[in-house]
């Protein structure tokens, strides 16, 4: 049974406590899983790192993180079946390259995370995947577990007995508490140059990036750490070596390589989607898009009051949200922003950020009726209770 004090914390606060204790929570899909993990954990402070002679503290940290994390970073190769003309003027089948990129070890069961667009070329009939890791004499075959095209994520699996020993999955951080200016590192295989480290800072938060599946990926992390073709699917790490995102795109207006702007899928999204893929669960949705937490915070600052919750940005047609009467944020006739509904609680549990809402919706069973506490137009004098039943996201998309 949940402790009443812990149950009152947000998902982000629970993750922060687990991070402080150095506790792995990547397999926790629901809020109650986070609480149970926290209740069973003990505080275990990490040993401080001693800087080698001649290194600055920052250099020592980079060297330490790279040495510890790089064995868990993978080189992913995708091939597909093709036809070639033999010397006898007859066609014969052959394997042809269909994509390369980076990835990383997610757990000790051999799950490898990468981008959907890295492996998309192998989704055709006859496609295959291979993974290279430090300590392996040659690439090993991988099978596709599942993909989430809209989030540009894919999960592969290799035989865990093929994992070099010792090897540890990456430690999972949190992206909800990232700050512009904090140091980050990217490890991957740009242009086929394996195990390349680049460093930089978080240069912006809450970016919307056009995903390879055709739909925008929201709340992406922007970084000036050099990310080039081949880095896709690799990890973006904080200064402690914890995963904070999956590198997915670069901004290259001339069609070339890195110009100082790269984007990563936030780890809070990665953890949720990957767990659903591994468990074979479909994503539930209300049919709303919400404004990123950073922009909502700016609105709150401008209004000089708190706006804790999930601010509705858009409502999909014929969705549970539309039928329940949720109202989106929009522009007025003079171009001014007219704030939409602010979702502040689900079934009585406070919603303080977008991640809280996503977790509350996605842990609901199909057919469950959720009670939303909604602040109409972000007006604290107009608070209403709405009942809404989430649906599978795929079924909603198929109606479009």
Helices and strands as residue ranges (DSSP letters): H 4-7, H 11-20, H 31-39, H 57-69, G 70-72, E 73-85, E 91-105, E 111-114, H 116-119, G 120-122, E 128-132, E 140-148, G 149-151, E 153-157, G 160-162, E 183-188, G 190-192, E 196-210, E 216-223, E 235-238, E 243-250, E 262-266, H 267-279, E 284-285, E 288-290, H 293-303, E 310-315, H 320-324, E 330-331, E 337-338, E 342-346, E 349-350, H 354-362, E 370-375, G 376-378, E 383-388, E 391-392, H 393-398
